[in-house]
Amino acid sequence: MEDITLPAAIAEAAIPLLPETAYYIPHFVSSAEEKIILDKINSAPLPTWRHLSHRRLQTFPSPLTPQNTLLASPLPAWLSEPAIPRLLSLPLVAEADYVNIFSDSPHKTPNHVLINEYSRGQGIFPHEDGSAYHPVVATVSLGSHIVLDIYAKKDDGSGEREAEPRWRILQEPRSLLITAGELYRNHLHGIAETEVDEDLNEKGVVNWNLLGRKEDFEGGKRRRGTRVSLTFRDVLKVKNLGKGFGFLGNGRR
């Protein structure tokens, strides 16, 4: 599509100033695809949304159990297409076109998507994604930009984060951000609660040179709109209900 620009390999989109590993692709979905996905999300019945104090969310195919297990079920087509096939089609490095970012995950593909909607001024407290998932997160941003703050942990072994973020990643609408490895395991990420993001320049944003439209942030600040994120992950533990409960088809699918 005319407003999609993909690298030959994900390695070309690496953010070099971050700990291993993060990748940023600015034009991952087209404007038309963005509209289709947002229309689907916004047409969801209200009970589909879970309302939290600073955002609302939907979970597909379902929330995890208290044991961090996913009940096996396919993702809806409108959510898996086009993002997952496009993501898996990108080789990690050009020299090995059969290896993608999820090649080492248990199921070789994302099996879980979290949809978060942030209204202007909303954010999320710094956190880790935890051990329920393979340590690769692919996030598609829709609707508006956002700034993701990355926090290092203190060196005292407490596991607590430093007071201020070490790095800031600017995520444009229609972009893809992948975090993995060391960055996933040993750092926290959050979104500040502010209506206007500032210091949007080469010094203040770690992925500045990878942005698709630097001109949108001329003057170093930009007012937020409503931003929707699609977070694709591979849940480690999956339970097939047909096998777990004998009364469901005698264990057969």
Summary of the structure (lengths in Angstrom):
residues: 253
radius of gyration: 18.4
end to end distance: 37.7
largest distance: 64.0
contacts: 742
relative contact order: 0.22
helix: 20%
strand: 30%
